[in-house]
Structures are given as C-alpha cells and as structure tokens.
C-alpha cells in the first residue's frame, strides 16, 4: 500500500480544493447582486 502512495507522487487534492468552486461562485454572485441591490436602493431612496 505504501508503494502505491510513493508511485502516485505529489497529490494536489486537499480539503480546501473542493470548496474553491462554491466560494468563487458565491463571491461572483455577491458582487453582481450586491451591485444590483445598491443601484436599486439608490433609485428608491
């Protein structure tokens, strides 16, 4: 089993890597909808 890990080499997956996509999507969504709501509130008030 240890030889299999040595044969695989460097592993690029960690606990944080799967969260990159949802965090990026949330960031982009917050920028788009945040700006939209800011403009909408500026027009109303």
Secondary structure, DSSP 8 states (H G I E B T S, - for coil): -HHHHHHH------TTTTHHHHHHHHHHHHHHHHHHHHHHHHHH-
